[in-house]
Amino acid sequence: MKITPTTLTINQLLGSGNEQFIIPAYQRRYSWGEKQWSDLFNDIKLLSQQDSHLLGTILCLTSNYAVGINQLELVDGQQRTTTLTLLLKALSDKFTKLKLDELHKEINSLLYCKGLDRVLKRKVILGDLDNLDYEKFMKNEDLNTIKNQKIIEGYNFFMQKLNELDLTELLEYHYKLVNNTYTIRLDVGNAKDAYKLFETINNRGLSLSPTDIIKNFLLGHSSLIDDNTLEKVKGSWTELIINLDGIKTDDFFRQYLSSQLKRKITGSTIIDEFKKYYFESVIEAENLNEFSQYEHPRNLETDEEELEETHVDDEIVSATANSEHHKISIIDFAKRLRDASKIYGQIRNQLFTNVNINNHLNNLTKIKSFPSYIFLIDLFQRNVEDTKKLEILKLIETFMLRRHICEYRTGELDAIFANLVSVENENIIENIKEKLLKHFPSDNEFRDKFYRYNFRGNENRAKYVLETFEYDLIKDQGEYVLTSGGELHLEHIIPQKITTKKSKEEFGNWEIYLGTNAKEQHMKYVNRIGNFTLIAKKLNIIASNNPYKNKVKEYQKSNIHLTKMLTNLDEFKIQQVKDRSTEFATKAVQLWSF
């Protein structure tokens, strides 16, 4: 392995006129936040003239240098390098405002380079997901269309900090940034060496996310095979990152592994479990030195103990033990990951062609049914009719709502949904129902808990419940979706606050209106289902001594049946909350039932 380490100031790193840093398409979006921006800015600001600051290492995959612009692939250092350009652009723009043209030109020489055609080109080219945003940012064009707001936010953060400096401090800061700030650039000529070095630098990935380590592991192994394999695996990984844009990629890998292995995988074991799965699945894996660590079967006793802890069927242990992995090539393995990521992105973002499926997936989001995605990754890759998928989604809605309302342990859910993956397509609905019923609250328990449930902090869950009640009232056959041209609001009939001066000015004196023990009763009942309805817009209420009467005038304008029905009530106090909660609890048992 030939490595060329060079310690460079920022001037030296970015000052070469014929080098361009390329962030590969398979890298994630730029994602640094305020903590990292603040640390970087302050580390430089607090330097004395004699001190220096080391940013760390960046790792470049290089080729033989030629005439014109030479492109260096950034294997490690994407976030730092991008952040440096945001800071430098903020400085450049600041100097422009101060009419310090010479300094502005100096910084621009770090942000741009020229080839044989003498045309200015950006010094840093971002990956596919961010490059268009970054280009708009650098040109100050169409900033309102930029998707990755981290780019704009980082620039604005630095600009705000620079605006706090007087001219002397600003000049000192610029000097310390470009002359007293260093990085160690490691140039490596071969891809296999670059990925191996990446792992070594990051101490086996302890400071990185599981996704970063998995990416490096896959690309590193691909590079050991041949260039064609590396390019194909890179391509699949790039598509995976695009499919999961806006989604935590670590969530995907954890839930995908749970689905494949049919058991709960924790965040701390993603890397180890991925490697086990990889070595069991990939033909070329036997050539890796690590193979001997993973060639033995999983410790099924440990798996069994985990399953017993979560009270999940023991049958899954034998299912795991008896399953034989048909080994595939690393290229096909990467394609399998890519295909699963596409399904996962469609599930999380409700992007299927079937609108009804998307609506029910949206319901699961409102209920907070994240663990169910473990099974849904598998379900949506099966050859199962959409009508059956819809029935299954409804079963999961019912199952998850009942468990949440009855406050059952959420720690069991990963194992429960991983177990569903073992269900065959034949009689799939009945078999799923049978498995879920083992962990399903009874009607009596659900009715009692629903009446008492406090929806505070779970407003979307409350909206889902009320929307379902509304659909039932109008006898909807799946053709109607509650929309209002704007956001549909969850309305507290008795306001959330009744004792403050502001609340009394806005809503009227509910404290007097509610009568004896108003404060105590309000605290107990304000977030129960009976105190909620749906409304399409903010109410225009004039405070009065009978605050409910004024709300009713606004409720009469609504097209939502649940809300219109409130106009039949002469008053709305704690007793009405109790009555509606009782009525809704009885209805809930009917609607969310197997």
N, C-alpha and C positions, 0 to 999 in steps of 0.2 A: 504494500500500500504506500503510494507516494503522496505525501501531504506537504503542502507549502504554506506554513503559517506566516502571516505578516501582521505586525501591529501597525495600525493606521489611525491617524486622526480623521475626523469627519471630512475635513478638507481633502485628505489624501484618498479616503474611501470613495467619495463621490466626485472628486475633482478630475478624474481621468476622462478626457474628452471622447475616448473611443470604447468605453465600456457601458453596458446596459444590463441592469439586474432584472431578470425575468422570474416572477413568482409563478410557479407551475399551476396549470388549471386544476390539478387535483388538490390544491391547498384550500383550506376553508376561507370564509370571508374574513375581512379585517374585523377584529372584535375587541381590541383594547378599550378600556373604559377609564373613568375619571381617576381611579386609584393609580393606574399605571401612568397616565398622563401627568398626574400631579407628582408622582415619585421622580419621573424623568426630569420634569421642569425644575423641581426643587434641588435635585442632586447637582444639576449644573449651576443653578443660581447661587448655591451656597459654597461653590468652589472658591478658594482663594486663587490669586493669579499664579501661584507656584504649584498648586495642586492639579491633579488630573482625575478624570472620572472614566472608569472602564465600563462600557455598555455590555460587554460580554462578547461571545463569538458569533460570527455568521459563517455558514458553511455553503460554499459555492461549488457547483459541478461545472467544470470548465472544459473547453476543448482547445485545440491548438489556436494560438492567436493569428489573426490574418489582418490584412489591410481593411480599414473601415470599422464599423461598430462590431465589437465582440460581445455576444450575449452570454451572461453567466446565470445559470439556473440556481435560484436560492432554495436549497434543500432545508435550511434552518436559518431563521432570522427574519421571517416575513413580517411579523408584527412590529419588531423594532425598526426595521428599515422603512416600512410604510409610515410609522409614527414620526421618524426623523424628517421625512419629506413634508408631512403636515406642519411640523414645527418650523421648518425652513421656509415654507410658503407663507406662513403667518409672519415671519420675520421680514420676508421680501415685501409683502404687502404693507407692512408697517413702515418700512423704509421708503416705500413709494409715497405713502401719505405724508411723510416728513420731507419729501423731495430730496432724499439722499440717494440719488440715482446710481452712484458708483457702487454703493453697498448692495443696492437692489440687483445690479448686474452681476456682482460677485456671487450672490446666492443663486441667481438663475443659472450660473455656470455649474452649480452643483445639482440642479434639478433637471437639466437638459444636456443632451450631447448631440454631436453632429457626425454624420457618416460622410461618405464620398460625395453624396449629392448636396452636402452643406445645409440640409434641411434640419431644423431643430426637432429632436425627438426626446420624449420623456426618458429620464434616467432610470425610472422604475416602471415596469409594466406589471400590473396586477393580474391575478388569475381571472378566469372567465366570469365568475360571479360578480367581481368588483370592478373590472377594468373599464367598462363603459361609465360607471359612476365616477371613477377616479379621473377619467379623461374630462368629463364635464366639470368636475371640481377644479382641475388644473387650468381649464380654459375659462372658468367662471361663467359657464353657460348652462342654462336649464337646471339650476340648482334645486328647484322645487320638484324635479322628477327623479332625483337621486334616491335609490331604494335603501342603500346602506347608510343610514343616518350617522353611524359611528364616524364616518369620514368627516362629515360636516361638524359634528359635535366635537371631535378632537381638535379640528382647526379653530373652532370658536373658543374652545377652552384655552388654547395657547394664545389666541389673539387677546382674550380678556386678561390673561396674566401679563402679556407684553404691554398692554395699555396701562397697567399699574406701575410700570417702570418709567422713571424720568430718562432723559436722553443719555446721560452718562451711564446709568445702570443698563440701559438698552444696548449701548455699544459694548459694555463689558460683557454682557450676557452673550452677545453675538460672538465675541472673541473667544470666550470660554467654550462655547458650543463647537465651533469649527476647529479650534486649535488645542484645547485642553481635554476634549472628549475623545476617547479611543475605543476602537473595537479590534478584536483579533479576527482576521479573515483567514479561513482555512480553505485553500483551493485543492480540490481533488479531481483527478482526471477521469476516474471510472465510476459509474453509477453504483456498482456493488460496494465500492469503498466508501462512497458518500453515505449510503444508507447505514452501513455498519458503523461509521464514525458518528453519525447522528445519534445512534443508540448509546454509544459510549459517552459522548458529550453529555447526554441527558441522564446519565447514571441509570441506565436501563429504564428510562422514562418516568422516574418517580416524580419529576416536576411537570410532566406533560399529562394531557388527557388520554384516556384509553384509546380514543379515536386516533390521536397522533401516533401512538405506539403501534396500533394495528396497521395503520397506513404504512409506516416505515417497515414493519415486519413483512407485509405483503410485497411492497415494492423492492425491498432489499432482497427477498428470496427470488423474486422474478428476475432481478438483475444478474443473479448467479446462473440463470438458465441460458438466456440469450436475449439479444436486443428486441427481437420480435415479440417474445413473451412479455418483456418489460413494457413495451409500448401498448400491448393489448390490455394488460392489467391496469396500467395507468389510465387508459381510456375508460375502462369500467369504473375505476375509482372516481374519475372526474364526473361521470354521470351520477354516481352515488351521491357525491357532494352536492350536485345541482338538485337532485331529487329531494334531498333533505334540507334545502335552503330554508332557513328560519326555524328549523327544528334542532333540538339538542341531539347531536349525532351519537353521543354516549347513550342516550335513551334508546335509540334505535338498536345499537349493538347489544345492549342488555336484554331488551325485549325479544330481539331476533334470536339470541342464544337461548333464552328461556323457551321460545317456541320450538326451536330445533331439538333441544335437549329434553324437552318436556318436563322441566323442573325449574324452580325458582333460582335465578342468578342474581346475586347482589352486586352493587356497584363496585365493591372492592375486589371482586373476583373476575371481572369482565376479561381482563387481559389473559389471565391464566386459563380461563375456560375457553376463550377464543382459540388459544394455541392448542389446547387439547382437541377441540373440535376440528381445527385445521389439520393437525397431524393424523387424525382418524379419517379425514375426508379426502386429502390431496395426495395424488400419486407421487409427485416429485418431492414430497415432504421428507421421505426417507433419506434423502441426500443431505439434509441439514444436520449439523452437529447436535442440535437440540433434540433430535428425534428420540434419542434414547431416554430422555426425561419423560416423554409422553407416550411411549409405545405400549405401556401397560394399561389395562382397562381401568376405568374410574373406580374409586373406592365406593362400592355400592352400599356398604354399611353406613358410610357418612351420608350418602344421599337418602337412605332409608330413615336415618335419625332426623334429618331435616324435614322429611315429609311427615313423620309422626308428630313433630312439633307443631305443624300447621294442620293436622287432622285431615290430611288429604289421602285419597284412596291409595292403598298399598299397591294396587295393580300397576301403577305407573313405574314402580321399581322394576318389576319384571319386564315391563315394556321397554324400559331403558336398557336393561341387561340383555334382552334378546334381540334388540335391533342391531342389524349389521349394516354398517355404512358401505355403500357402493362407492368406491373411490373414483374421483374425477380429477381432471387436470386442474392446475392452478388457474388457467384461463377460464375454464368453466366455473370454478369456484368463485372467481371474481365476478363473473356474469350473474351467478346466483345471488350474491350479495347485492349487486346492482338492481336486479329484478325485485328483490325483497324491499329494497329501499324505495323503489318507485311505488310499490303497494303501500308501504308505510306512509309515504308522503301523501298519497291519495286519501288514506284513512284519516290522518291528522288534519289535513286541510279540506276534507270533504270535496274531492275533485273527481268523483266517478261520474259517468255519463247518466246514470240513473239518479234522478233528483230525489226520489223517495229514500234511496239508500243514504244520500248525503244528508237529508233531513234527520234521519235516525242517528247517523254518526254525530251530527251536531247536538242532538239530544244527549248522547253519551258524554260529550264535552261539558254540557251544562250540568249534568248530574255529577261529574267528576268520576269518570270510569276509566282512568288511565291504565290500570292493570289489564283491562279487557283486550288491549291492543296485542298482547302476547298471542292470544288465540286468533284475533282478527287478521294478523299478518298471514297466518296459515290459511284461514278460511277464504280470504280473497285471492289466494293463489290456487284454490281448488276449482274443479269443474262442477260447481254447484249452481243451480238456477237462482236468479235474482229473487224470485218469490220466496225461496227457502232462506236466502240470506236475510231478507227483510224480517221473516219470522224469528230468526235467530237473534237479530239485533233487538227486536222487541222483547225477547226473553231476557237478554242481557240488561236492557233498560229496567225491566221489572225487578230482576235480581239485584242490580246495583242500587236502585232507589230503596228497595226494602232494607237492604243491609245498612245503607247509610243512615236512613231514618232510625233504624233500631240500634245504630251505633255498634255494629259488630266490628271485630278486629279487621283492620285493613291489611295487616301483615300476612293474612292468609291468602289474599286474593291472587298474588302472583302464582302461587302453587296451584290454586284452583283453576285458573285459566290456562296454565301450562298443561295441566292434566286434560283439558278439553281437546288438546291437539291430537290426542290418541283416538278420538272418536272417528269412526269410519263414515263415509258418505251415505251408506245405506241406513235409512231410518235416523238420519242425523239429528233432526229436530227432537224426536222423542228421546234419543240417547243423551243429548245435551240437557234436556229438561230433567231427565232422571239424575244426571250427575249434579246439576245445580240445586235440585231439591234437597240434597243432603246438607246444604249450607244455607237454607232458605228460611227466613223468619215466618212464623205462623201468622194467620189472619188476625188472631186476637192480639198478638204482640205488636204487629204492624199498626193495627187500628189504635191501640193505646198510645204507642210511641208517636204516631203521626199527629195525634191530637196535641201532644205536649212538645213536639219538636221545635227547637229554637233555630230559625233559619238565619240568624245573624251570621254574616261572613259567608253565607251560601246563597246569595241572592239569585244567581243563575239557576240554581237548583229549584228555588221557589218559583221563578219564572217558568221553568219547564213544567212544574206541577200545575200551575194555573193555566198555562197554554193547553195542557192536556184536558183539564176540566172544561175549558172553553170549546175545544173540539168535540168533546162529548155532548155538551149542551146543544150545539148546532147540528149534531148527528153527522159530523164530517166523515167522509169515506176516503180520506187520504188525498183529497183534491185541494184542500184549503190550507194556506200557510199564513200565520199571523204576521203581517207587515203593516207599516204605517207611512211609508215614504221617509221615515226617520226611525230612530231607535224606539223600541217599545219599552216603556219604563215599568219597573216594579213600584207600585204605589202603596205606601203605608197609609191606611185610612185614618187611624189615630196616628199622628206624626211621631217620628222617632224621638223628638225632644218636645217636651211640653212645659218645662219650667223656666227656660231661658227667656230673656227679654226679646231676643230676636225671633224666637219661635212664636211667641205670643203676638208679635207685630205681624208676622207672616201668616199664621194659621188661626189666630184667635186664642182665647184662654181655655184650652182643653183641660187644664188642671181643675178649674172650677166646674167645667162642664161634666167631667167624669165623676166628680163628687168625692165621697169618703174614701180615704186611703188611695187617692189617685196615684201618687208617686209609686207606692209599692206595687199596686196592681198594674200600672203601666209598665214597670220594669219586667214583670212576670209575663205579660201577654203581648207586648208590642211587636215581637218578632214571631208570633205564632201564625200559622197559615190563615187563620180566620181574619187576621188584620190586614191581609194583602189583597190587592186587585191589580189589574193591568191598565195602563193608560198610555196613550200615544204621544202626549205632549205634557209639558209642565202646566200645572193648573194655575189659573189666574183667580186667586181667592182674595176676597176682602175680609179682613179679620172682624169677628163679631162675637157676641155672647153665645151664639149658637153656631159654633164653627162647623159642625157637620152639615147643617142646612146649606151653607155656602159651598161646601164641597159637592153636595148633591147636584147643585146647579151645573157644575162642570161635568159631573159624571153623566148627566143626561145627554150631553153632546157626544158621548162616546159611542162607537159602533160595536164595542166589545160587550157581549151579553152578560158576562160576570159583573162588569162594572155597571151596566144599566140596571141590573137587578137590585143594586144597592139603593136605587132611588125609591124602591117600595118600602124602605125602612124609615120610620118616623124619627128614629134616633139611632146613634151608633156609639155604644159604650162597651164596657168590658163584657157584659152579658152577651152582647151581639158577637163579640170576638169568640166567646166560648161556643155559642150556638153554631156559628159558621165553621169553627174548627171541628166540632162534632159531626156536622153534616159532611164536611170535606173528608174527614177520616173514614167515614162509612163508604163514601164514594171511592176513595183511594183503594180500599180493599178490593172493590170490584174491578177497577181499571188496571191496577198493577197486580195481576193474578196469573198463575199458570193454568 
